[in-house]
Amino acid sequence: MPEMQFIIKILGRFLIFCLPLPLFAQSVFLPQGSRHNPFLDRMEIKLQSYQALNLSTIKPFSRKTAGELGIYADSLSRLNQLSLSSADKYNLSILQMDNSEWFHGDSSAFFSKRPILKSIYRTKANFLEVIEKDFFLALNPVLQFQLSSEKDNSERVFVNTRGLTLRGMIARKVGFYTYFTDNQERMPGFASNFVNTLRAIPGAGFYKPFKRTGWDYIDGRGGITFNVAKYIDFRFAYDKNFIGNGYRSLLLSDFSNSALFLQVNTRIWKLNYQNIYMELNPQFVKTGDNLVDKKYATIHHLSLDVTPWLNVGLFEAVIFGRKNSFELTYLNPIIFLRLAEQQNGSPDNALIGFDLKANVAKRAQLYAQLMLDEFVLKEIKAGKGWWGNKFALQLGGKYIDLFGIRNLDIQGELNLARPFTYSHYDSSANYSHYNQPLAHPLGANFIEGVGIIRYQPLPKLTMSARLIAWTQGVDTGASSSGSNIFKLYTLRTTDYGFGLPSGVKTKGLNLQMLASYELRTNLFLDAALLIRNRNSASGLVSATESSTITAGLRLNIFRREYDY
């Protein structure tokens, strides 16, 4: 029996066993790149000790958490215990409107003055919304049209996305959601090179050519959520996850394609413990209509509020291939995965990590991640650049209302990953999915700095600037210098002498300036400038330059980004 079917069967029996138990209110989640994420970051910093947000290191955010935060922040504001700008108040109202199934109070402001046919856009946030005693349903169209002009490119760069999103809740016990888009896209030159090199659309799965130099692909996601006890909930979905508090994640990011997973979350006292069992795809070349191989991952993350303002987390993961079969040892939600991996003969790729987040003085947040793929202290002390010391580090911070200017927020972040981090001697056990990294887009063997300024001078106008600068060692032949996580680490030519970065050094810069205006609820008009350069002083790697000016319109969808 295929092992994901085995897991589903076990899950089904578990649910049947649990059905006589009382189920508790359930929620679905905010979508990837939700417009509410920056506001939730601001509220976490302003409130400093709001436990539901402090424990939310794993994204996406629960709509229940977002809805309850909206009610709490609104009550504090009315009592003059929380200072909110006009932009914050506007963001708060949209947060409540977008999560109306969790709102309790006067919702008259949610309703449209002139609904279409009395039922379409009856509320400002949802194309179709049904709220009954034991049933909630929200249906929305998804649209994104971007048209760009790229320097030295005679063809238009564009994004054309159409689709729909639906979410619902039955008897406040079972939640469900789906998201589906059909996409045609012609990317900037450097992004097209990414597709041609890795044979993958960033963030997506199966694709096919469109008009010679473009791509055609479908993005489909969906899942169900339900509680089996007061403090334990399940999510079975085909979607993405993100672990961390930064712009990047070195533990698990949402950069790659969606994946099938079973997620078990336990939240009680000051603890949040999450288990994720994932079915992934190893690196492959599609040659026709044939079955793509499978590999698997088990991920544990434990989050603890040490104090009301300080949260620490422990992460562990194991990636493995078993000829399309799951390793049942890794189903144990309590055992340390590294110990289980050793008992199996240590054939798999085991990683451990740590993260922390500190909210300071209701104005700032400091955060960090440390991921250890392999680490030997005596080799570090020897200072000889041993290849096997594979780890990644993130240090970052956020500061809100800079210089006392409301809604002027900044973020700075440093990321680095040693050579050969995330790679393995078994091609199916590297830390990847569908030809894309599961953590950082650059893979490994890099140092990266990220700086972001975000300003909301008017409730409906948001402006931002983002600068990403990096240096990375890259491979120029069959051997590996440790940057390409898809190459076997056995292809290295030596055991020592690996610095950071190693190999042929390249430098890159990605600068974006963006202005977004909300024409109506969740409908945005965007204007952006993107400059992206990469070069190598040695001349062994081709230099690339791209300058793109973009205008776009999007509805109920995050903006398509090229931030790599």
C-alpha positions as CSV (number, residue, x, y, z in Angstrom):
1,M,0.0,0.0,0.0
2,P,1.4,3.4,-0.9
3,E,2.4,5.1,2.3
4,M,0.5,8.4,1.9
5,Q,-2.6,6.2,1.4
6,F,-1.6,4.4,4.6
7,I,-1.4,7.7,6.4
8,I,-4.8,8.8,5.1
9,K,-6.3,5.4,6.2
10,I,-4.8,5.8,9.7
11,L,-6.1,9.4,9.9
12,G,-9.6,8.3,8.8
13,R,-9.7,5.6,11.5
14,F,-8.5,8.2,14.0
15,L,-11.3,10.6,13.0
16,I,-13.9,7.9,13.2
17,F,-12.7,7.1,16.7
18,C,-12.8,10.8,17.7
19,L,-16.2,11.7,16.2
20,P,-18.1,11.1,19.4
21,L,-15.9,13.7,21.1
22,P,-17.1,17.3,21.1
23,L,-15.3,19.3,18.4
24,F,-14.3,22.9,18.9
25,A,-14.4,26.0,16.7
26,Q,-12.2,25.6,13.6
27,S,-10.6,28.0,11.2
28,V,-8.8,28.2,7.9
29,F,-5.8,30.3,7.2
30,L,-4.8,33.6,5.7
31,P,-3.4,33.1,2.2
32,Q,0.3,33.2,1.3
33,G,1.5,36.8,1.1
34,S,-1.7,38.1,2.8
35,R,-2.1,41.9,2.8
36,H,-2.7,41.5,6.6
37,N,0.8,40.2,7.5
38,P,2.5,43.6,7.8
39,F,-0.3,44.8,10.0
40,L,-0.2,41.7,12.2
41,D,3.5,42.3,12.6
42,R,2.8,45.8,13.7
43,M,0.2,44.7,16.2
44,E,2.5,42.0,17.7
45,I,5.2,44.6,18.3
46,K,2.7,47.2,19.6
47,L,1.0,44.8,22.0
48,Q,4.3,43.0,22.8
49,S,2.8,40.3,24.9
50,Y,-0.2,39.0,22.8
51,Q,0.4,35.3,23.2
52,A,-1.5,34.1,20.1
53,L,0.8,36.1,17.8
54,N,3.9,35.5,19.8
55,L,3.5,31.8,19.3
56,S,2.7,32.1,15.6
57,T,6.2,31.4,14.2
58,I,4.7,29.0,11.7
59,K,2.8,30.7,8.9
60,P,0.2,31.1,7.5
61,F,-1.7,32.8,10.3
62,S,-5.0,31.3,11.4
63,R,-8.0,33.4,10.5
64,K,-9.3,32.7,14.0
65,T,-6.2,34.3,15.5
66,A,-6.5,37.2,13.1
67,G,-10.2,37.7,13.9
68,E,-9.7,37.5,17.7
69,L,-6.7,39.9,17.4
70,G,-9.0,42.4,15.5
71,I,-11.6,42.3,18.3
72,Y,-8.9,42.7,21.0
73,A,-7.1,45.6,19.3
74,D,-10.3,47.4,18.6
75,S,-11.4,47.2,22.2
76,L,-8.0,48.5,23.4
77,S,-8.2,51.4,20.9
78,R,-11.7,52.3,22.1
79,L,-10.4,52.4,25.7
80,N,-7.4,54.6,24.6
81,Q,-5.0,51.8,25.7
82,L,-3.7,51.3,22.1
83,S,-2.7,54.2,19.9
84,L,-3.7,53.5,16.3
85,S,-3.1,55.8,13.3
86,S,-5.7,56.3,10.6
87,A,-3.9,53.8,8.5
88,D,-3.9,51.2,11.3
89,K,-7.6,51.8,11.9
90,Y,-8.2,51.2,8.3
91,N,-6.1,48.0,8.2
92,L,-7.9,46.9,11.4
93,S,-11.3,47.4,9.8
94,I,-10.3,45.4,6.7
95,L,-8.8,42.7,8.9
96,Q,-12.2,42.3,10.6
97,M,-14.1,42.5,7.3
98,D,-11.9,39.8,5.7
99,N,-12.4,37.5,8.6
100,S,-16.0,38.2,9.3
101,E,-16.7,34.6,10.4
102,W,-14.8,35.4,13.5
103,F,-16.2,38.9,14.1
104,H,-18.6,39.5,17.0
105,G,-20.3,42.9,17.2
106,D,-21.8,45.5,14.9
107,S,-20.9,44.5,11.3
108,S,-23.0,47.1,9.6
109,A,-19.8,48.7,8.2
110,F,-19.0,45.5,6.3
111,F,-22.0,45.8,4.0
112,S,-21.9,47.4,0.6
113,K,-24.2,50.4,-0.2
114,R,-25.1,49.1,-3.6
115,P,-24.8,45.3,-3.9
116,I,-25.2,43.7,-7.3
117,L,-28.5,41.8,-7.7
118,K,-28.8,42.1,-3.9
119,S,-26.4,39.2,-3.3
120,I,-23.2,39.8,-5.2
121,Y,-20.8,41.9,-3.1
122,R,-23.4,42.2,-0.4
123,T,-20.4,42.7,1.8
124,K,-17.4,44.8,0.7
125,A,-14.8,42.0,1.1
126,N,-16.5,39.0,-0.5
127,F,-18.0,38.5,-4.0
128,L,-20.5,36.0,-2.4
129,E,-20.9,35.5,1.3
130,V,-23.2,33.2,3.2
131,I,-23.5,33.4,7.0
132,E,-26.0,31.1,8.6
133,K,-26.2,29.5,12.1
134,D,-24.1,26.5,11.2
135,F,-22.6,27.5,7.9
136,F,-20.2,30.1,6.5
137,L,-19.1,30.4,2.9
138,A,-17.1,33.1,1.1
139,L,-16.4,33.0,-2.6
140,N,-14.1,35.5,-4.4
141,P,-12.6,35.9,-7.9
142,V,-8.8,36.1,-8.2
143,L,-7.3,38.4,-10.8
144,Q,-3.8,39.7,-11.5
145,F,-2.7,41.6,-14.6
146,Q,0.9,42.9,-14.7
147,L,2.5,44.5,-17.8
148,S,6.2,45.3,-17.7
149,S,8.8,46.8,-19.9
150,E,12.3,45.4,-19.5
151,K,15.4,47.1,-20.7
152,D,17.0,45.5,-23.8
153,N,14.0,43.1,-24.2
154,S,11.9,43.5,-27.3
155,E,9.1,41.3,-25.8
156,R,6.6,42.4,-23.2
157,V,7.0,40.9,-19.7
158,F,3.6,40.1,-18.2
159,V,1.5,38.2,-15.7
160,N,-2.0,37.1,-16.5
161,T,-3.8,35.3,-13.7
162,R,-7.5,34.3,-13.3
163,G,-9.0,32.1,-10.7
164,L,-11.1,31.9,-7.6
165,T,-10.8,31.3,-3.9
166,L,-13.3,29.8,-1.6
167,R,-13.4,29.1,2.1
168,G,-16.0,27.9,4.5
169,M,-16.9,26.5,7.9
170,I,-19.5,24.0,9.0
171,A,-21.0,24.2,12.5
172,R,-17.8,26.0,13.6
173,K,-16.2,22.6,13.7
174,V,-14.8,21.9,10.2
175,G,-13.1,24.4,8.0
176,F,-12.3,24.0,4.3
177,Y,-10.7,26.2,1.6
178,T,-9.6,26.0,-2.0
179,Y,-7.6,28.3,-4.3
180,F,-7.2,27.9,-8.0
181,T,-5.6,30.1,-10.7
182,D,-4.7,29.7,-14.3
183,N,-1.5,31.6,-15.2
184,Q,0.3,32.8,-18.2
185,E,3.6,34.6,-17.6
186,R,6.6,36.0,-19.4
187,M,9.3,36.7,-16.8
188,P,12.2,39.1,-16.7
189,G,15.3,37.5,-18.3
190,F,17.0,36.4,-15.0
191,A,13.8,34.7,-13.8
192,S,13.5,32.9,-17.2
193,N,17.1,31.7,-16.7
194,F,16.0,30.3,-13.3
195,V,13.2,28.3,-14.9
196,N,15.5,27.0,-17.7
197,T,18.2,26.0,-15.2
198,L,16.1,24.3,-12.6
199,R,13.2,23.3,-14.8
200,A,10.8,24.8,-12.3
201,I,8.5,27.9,-12.1
202,P,9.3,29.5,-8.7
203,G,6.4,28.7,-6.4
204,A,4.6,26.5,-8.9
205,G,4.6,22.9,-10.2
206,F,3.8,21.6,-13.7
207,Y,4.2,24.1,-16.5
208,K,4.4,24.3,-20.3
209,P,5.7,26.8,-22.8
210,F,3.5,29.7,-23.8
211,K,4.2,31.7,-27.0
212,R,7.8,30.5,-27.2
213,T,9.3,32.6,-24.4
214,G,6.5,32.5,-21.8
215,W,5.1,29.9,-19.4
216,D,1.6,28.5,-18.7
217,Y,0.8,26.9,-15.4
218,I,-1.9,26.2,-12.9
219,D,-1.7,26.9,-9.2
220,G,-4.2,24.9,-7.2
221,R,-4.3,24.6,-3.4
222,G,-6.8,23.5,-0.9
223,G,-7.4,21.7,2.4
224,I,-9.6,20.9,5.4
225,T,-9.1,21.8,9.1
226,F,-10.7,20.3,12.1
227,N,-10.2,19.9,15.9
228,V,-10.0,16.6,17.6
229,A,-9.6,18.0,21.1
230,K,-9.7,21.5,22.7
231,Y,-6.0,22.1,22.2
232,I,-5.3,19.9,19.1
233,D,-6.2,20.6,15.5
234,F,-5.5,18.9,12.2
235,R,-5.0,20.3,8.7
236,F,-4.8,18.1,5.7
237,A,-4.0,20.1,2.6
238,Y,-2.1,20.7,-0.6
239,D,-0.5,24.0,0.1
240,K,2.6,25.8,1.5
241,N,4.1,26.5,5.0
242,F,6.6,28.9,6.3
243,I,8.6,28.8,9.6
244,G,10.1,32.0,10.9
245,N,9.7,35.7,11.5
246,G,11.9,37.1,8.8
247,Y,11.6,37.9,5.1
248,R,13.4,34.6,4.4
249,S,13.3,31.4,6.2
250,L,16.3,29.1,6.6
251,L,14.1,26.3,8.1
252,L,11.1,26.0,5.8
253,S,9.9,28.6,3.3
254,D,7.0,29.0,0.9
255,F,9.3,29.5,-2.1
256,S,8.8,26.1,-3.7
257,N,5.8,24.4,-5.1
258,S,2.8,23.5,-2.9
259,A,3.0,20.0,-1.3
260,L,0.6,17.5,0.2
261,F,0.9,17.4,4.0
262,L,-0.8,16.4,7.2
263,Q,-0.3,19.0,9.9
264,V,-1.0,18.4,13.6
265,N,-0.9,21.5,15.9
266,T,-1.1,21.4,19.7
267,R,-1.4,24.7,21.5
268,I,-1.7,24.8,25.3
269,W,-0.2,26.9,28.1
270,K,2.8,28.7,26.7
271,L,3.5,26.0,24.1
272,N,2.8,25.5,20.5
273,Y,3.9,22.2,19.0
274,Q,3.5,21.4,15.3
275,N,4.1,18.1,13.3
276,I,4.1,18.2,9.6
277,Y,4.2,15.1,7.4
278,M,4.9,15.9,3.8
279,E,4.9,14.2,0.4
280,L,7.5,15.8,-1.9
281,N,9.0,15.4,-5.3
282,P,12.7,14.8,-5.8
283,Q,14.7,16.4,-8.7
284,F,13.4,15.2,-12.0
285,V,13.2,15.9,-15.7
286,K,9.7,15.6,-17.1
287,T,9.8,13.7,-20.5
288,G,6.1,13.0,-20.9
289,D,3.0,11.8,-19.1
290,N,4.6,9.6,-16.5
291,L,4.5,9.3,-12.7
292,V,6.8,11.6,-10.9
293,D,8.7,9.9,-8.1
294,K,8.0,10.8,-4.4
295,K,10.1,11.5,-1.4
296,Y,9.0,12.5,2.1
297,A,9.7,14.8,5.0
298,T,8.7,14.9,8.7
299,I,9.1,18.2,10.4
300,H,8.6,19.1,14.1
301,H,8.6,22.6,15.5
302,L,8.2,23.5,19.2
303,S,7.5,27.1,20.2
304,L,7.7,28.4,23.8
305,D,6.9,31.8,25.3
306,V,9.7,32.0,27.8
307,T,8.4,35.4,28.8
308,P,5.4,37.4,27.5
309,W,7.8,39.1,25.1
310,L,10.3,36.4,24.3
311,N,9.6,33.3,22.2
312,V,12.1,30.5,21.4
313,G,11.6,27.6,19.1
314,L,13.2,24.2,18.4
315,F,13.0,22.8,14.9
316,E,13.9,19.3,13.5
317,A,13.4,17.7,10.1
318,V,14.3,14.6,8.2
319,I,14.1,14.3,4.4
320,F,14.2,10.8,2.9
321,G,13.5,8.7,-0.1
322,R,12.3,5.1,0.0
323,K,11.3,4.2,-3.5
324,N,8.0,6.0,-3.0
325,S,7.4,4.6,0.4
326,F,7.1,6.4,3.8
327,E,9.4,5.5,6.7
328,L,6.9,4.7,9.4
329,T,9.5,5.4,12.2
330,Y,9.1,9.1,11.4
331,L,5.4,9.1,12.1
332,N,6.1,9.2,15.9
333,P,5.3,12.8,16.8
334,I,7.4,12.8,20.0
335,I,10.6,11.0,19.3
336,F,13.7,13.1,18.3
337,L,14.0,12.6,14.5
338,R,17.8,12.5,14.6
339,L,17.7,9.6,17.0
340,A,15.2,7.8,14.8
341,E,17.3,8.4,11.8
342,Q,20.4,7.0,13.5
343,Q,18.4,3.8,14.5
344,N,17.6,3.4,10.8
345,G,21.3,3.3,9.9
346,S,21.6,7.1,9.4
347,P,20.8,7.0,5.6
348,D,18.7,10.2,5.6
349,N,19.1,13.9,5.7
350,A,18.4,15.1,9.3
351,L,18.4,18.8,10.3
352,I,17.9,20.6,13.5
353,G,17.4,24.3,14.2
354,F,16.6,27.0,16.7
355,D,14.7,30.3,16.4
356,L,13.9,33.2,18.7
357,K,11.8,36.3,18.6
358,A,11.9,39.2,21.1
359,N,9.4,42.1,21.1
360,V,11.2,45.1,22.6
361,A,9.7,48.4,24.0
362,K,6.6,48.1,21.8
363,R,8.6,49.5,19.0
364,A,10.9,46.7,17.7
365,Q,11.3,43.0,17.2
366,L,14.5,41.0,17.0
367,Y,14.6,37.6,15.5
368,A,17.1,34.8,14.6
369,Q,17.4,31.3,13.2
370,L,20.1,28.8,13.3
371,M,19.9,25.6,11.2
372,L,22.4,22.8,11.7
373,D,22.7,20.3,8.9
374,E,26.0,18.9,10.3
375,F,28.3,20.4,12.9
376,V,31.6,19.3,14.5
377,L,33.0,21.7,17.0
378,K,36.6,20.5,16.8
379,E,36.6,21.2,13.1
380,I,35.3,24.7,13.7
381,K,38.1,25.3,16.2
382,A,40.7,23.9,13.7
383,G,39.7,26.6,11.2
384,K,40.6,24.6,8.1
385,G,37.2,25.1,6.4
386,W,36.0,21.5,6.7
387,W,33.3,20.8,4.2
388,G,31.1,19.0,6.7
389,N,30.3,22.0,8.9
390,K,27.0,22.7,7.2
391,F,24.8,25.3,8.8
392,A,22.8,28.4,8.1
393,L,22.2,31.5,10.2
394,Q,19.7,34.4,10.2
395,L,19.8,37.6,12.2
396,G,17.1,40.3,11.8
397,G,15.1,43.1,13.2
398,K,12.0,45.2,12.6
399,Y,11.3,48.7,13.9
400,I,7.9,50.5,13.5
401,D,7.1,54.2,13.3
402,L,10.6,55.2,12.5
403,F,11.5,58.8,13.6
404,G,8.1,59.0,15.2
405,I,6.4,58.9,11.7
406,R,3.4,56.6,11.9
407,N,3.4,53.6,9.7
408,L,7.0,54.1,8.6
409,D,8.4,50.7,9.3
410,I,11.8,49.2,8.5
411,Q,13.3,45.7,8.5
412,G,16.9,44.5,8.2
413,E,18.0,40.9,7.8
414,L,21.3,39.0,7.4
415,N,21.2,35.4,6.0
416,L,24.1,33.0,5.3
417,A,24.5,29.4,4.6
418,R,27.7,27.4,4.5
419,P,28.7,25.4,1.4
420,F,26.9,22.0,1.0
421,T,24.2,23.0,3.5
422,Y,20.9,21.3,2.6
423,S,22.6,18.9,0.1
424,H,23.1,15.1,0.6
425,Y,24.8,12.1,-0.9
426,D,21.4,10.7,-1.9
427,S,19.8,12.9,-4.6
428,S,16.3,12.2,-3.2
429,A,17.3,13.4,0.3
430,N,18.4,17.0,-0.4
431,Y,16.3,19.7,1.1
432,S,14.2,20.4,-2.0
433,H,10.8,19.9,-3.6
434,Y,9.8,19.9,-7.2
435,N,13.2,21.1,-8.4
436,Q,13.2,24.1,-5.9
437,P,14.8,24.7,-2.5
438,L,12.6,24.2,0.5
439,A,14.5,26.9,2.4
440,H,16.4,29.8,0.8
441,P,16.0,30.5,-3.0
442,L,19.8,30.8,-3.4
443,G,20.4,27.3,-2.0
444,A,23.6,27.4,-0.1
445,N,27.2,28.9,0.0
446,F,26.0,32.5,0.2
447,I,25.8,35.7,2.4
448,E,22.7,37.8,1.9
449,G,21.5,41.1,3.3
450,V,17.9,42.3,3.1
451,G,16.6,45.8,3.8
452,I,13.0,46.8,3.6
453,I,11.2,50.2,4.1
454,R,7.5,50.2,4.2
455,Y,5.4,53.4,4.5
456,Q,1.6,53.8,4.5
457,P,1.0,57.6,4.5
458,L,-2.7,57.2,3.6
459,P,-5.0,54.4,4.5
460,K,-5.3,53.2,0.9
461,L,-1.7,54.0,-0.2
462,T,1.3,51.8,0.6
463,M,4.8,52.4,-0.6
464,S,7.8,50.2,-0.1
465,A,11.5,49.8,-1.1
466,R,13.3,46.5,-0.8
467,L,17.1,46.0,-1.4
468,I,18.6,42.5,-1.5
469,A,22.3,42.2,-1.9
470,W,24.2,38.9,-1.9
471,T,27.5,37.2,-2.6
472,Q,27.7,33.5,-3.5
473,G,30.2,31.0,-4.7
474,V,28.9,29.1,-7.7
475,D,30.0,26.0,-9.6
476,T,31.5,26.2,-13.1
477,G,32.1,22.5,-13.8
478,A,31.1,19.0,-12.8
479,S,32.5,19.3,-9.3
480,S,30.7,21.0,-6.5
481,S,31.7,24.0,-4.5
482,G,28.6,23.7,-2.3
483,S,26.1,26.2,-3.7
484,N,23.9,23.9,-5.8
485,I,21.9,21.8,-3.3
486,F,20.9,19.4,-6.1
487,K,24.5,18.3,-6.6
488,L,25.7,15.4,-4.5
489,Y,28.1,16.6,-1.9
490,T,30.3,13.6,-2.8
491,L,31.3,15.6,-6.0
492,R,33.5,17.9,-4.0
493,T,37.2,17.8,-4.9
494,T,38.6,18.2,-1.4
495,D,37.5,18.0,2.3
496,Y,39.1,21.3,3.5
497,G,39.5,24.9,2.4
498,F,35.8,25.8,2.1
499,G,35.2,29.4,3.2
500,L,32.0,31.5,2.8
501,P,31.6,31.8,-0.1
502,S,33.6,29.1,-1.9
503,G,34.1,28.6,-5.6
504,V,33.7,31.3,-8.2
505,K,32.4,34.4,-6.4
506,T,29.5,36.3,-7.7
507,K,27.7,39.4,-6.4
508,G,24.1,40.2,-6.9
509,L,21.7,43.1,-6.2
510,N,17.9,43.1,-6.4
511,L,16.2,46.5,-5.8
512,Q,12.5,47.0,-5.9
513,M,10.4,50.1,-5.4
514,L,6.6,49.7,-5.2
515,A,3.5,51.8,-4.8
516,S,0.1,50.2,-4.2
517,Y,-3.2,52.0,-4.1
518,E,-6.4,50.2,-3.0
519,L,-9.2,51.2,-5.4
520,R,-11.7,49.2,-3.4
521,T,-11.6,46.5,-0.8
522,N,-8.8,44.0,-1.9
523,L,-8.5,45.5,-5.4
524,F,-5.0,47.1,-5.8
525,L,-3.4,49.2,-8.5
526,D,0.4,48.7,-8.5
527,A,3.4,50.5,-10.0
528,A,6.9,49.1,-9.5
529,L,10.5,49.4,-10.6
530,L,12.8,46.4,-10.4
531,I,16.6,46.5,-10.9
532,R,18.5,43.2,-10.7
533,N,22.2,42.7,-11.5
534,R,24.6,39.8,-11.0
535,N,28.3,39.8,-11.9
536,S,31.5,38.0,-11.3
537,A,34.9,39.7,-11.1
538,S,36.6,36.5,-12.5
539,G,34.5,36.7,-15.7
540,L,33.8,32.9,-15.4
541,V,30.1,33.5,-14.8
542,S,28.1,35.6,-17.3
543,A,26.9,38.9,-16.0
544,T,23.2,39.6,-16.0
545,E,21.4,42.9,-15.8
546,S,17.7,43.6,-15.8
547,S,15.7,46.8,-15.3
548,T,11.9,46.5,-15.4
549,I,9.0,49.0,-15.0
550,T,5.7,47.4,-14.1
551,A,2.0,48.5,-13.9
552,G,-0.5,46.0,-12.5
553,L,-4.0,45.4,-11.2
554,R,-4.8,42.6,-8.8
555,L,-7.8,41.4,-6.8
556,N,-7.7,39.0,-3.9
557,I,-4.1,37.9,-4.6
558,F,-0.6,38.6,-3.4
559,R,1.7,40.4,-5.9
560,R,4.0,38.2,-8.1
561,E,7.5,38.9,-6.9
562,Y,10.9,38.2,-8.4
563,D,13.0,38.6,-5.3
564,Y,15.9,36.1,-6.1
